[in-house]
Amino acid sequence: MACVNPDGTLTSSAKALLSAIQDQALTPEDISKKIGQPLFKVRSSLRDMKSGGFVVQNEENYSVSEGARKLLNRS
């Protein structure tokens, strides 16, 4: 999953995932239910977004990183 468009804005998929965890950290299963995407896609997206610095993992839960929060607020 590409997280950022060529113009520097977040993709719609990235926005949906980050919006789901903006106010509270969630597990991949909870995120999947909240945004209506299959669990395998959510897990793949979380791996990509974690390696890109968009999300932070704390045990089983994921939350939005500060940098991604700024991008999310700009979008």
Buried (B, 14 or more C-beta within 10 A) or exposed (E): BEBBEEEEEBBEBBBBBBBBBBEEBBBBEBBBBBBEBEEEBBBBBBBBBBEBEBBBBEEEBBBBBEEBBEBBEEB
